[in-house]
Amino acid sequence: AGLLDVVIVHDLTLLTAPFLLARLFQGTLHRANAVSMTQCTDVHIRRPAAGPAHLDGEPFPLPAEIHVRIVPRSLRLLIPDSATTL
């Protein structure tokens, strides 16, 4: 809890993308040689230029430098009294 999952895909090509996508859906992406995974509370990313990036699977235009950090207790949830657990 309180950690970012950071996934880095190295040297993605049109030929390797389908294999990595298959591994993603099989739950074996972490075993791929072209993938590095880590967890952290803070990450600073420097890219050669601004452009699109994926955040939680959604594309966004982002600057060349991105700083992401966990802010403890910053997410507030409203749960109705009638909510049931599965």
Secondary structure, DSSP 8 states (H G I E B T S, - for coil): ---EEEEEE-S--TTTHHHHHHHHHHT-GGG-TTEEEEEESEEEEE-SS-EEEEETTEEEEE-SEEEEE--TT-------TT----
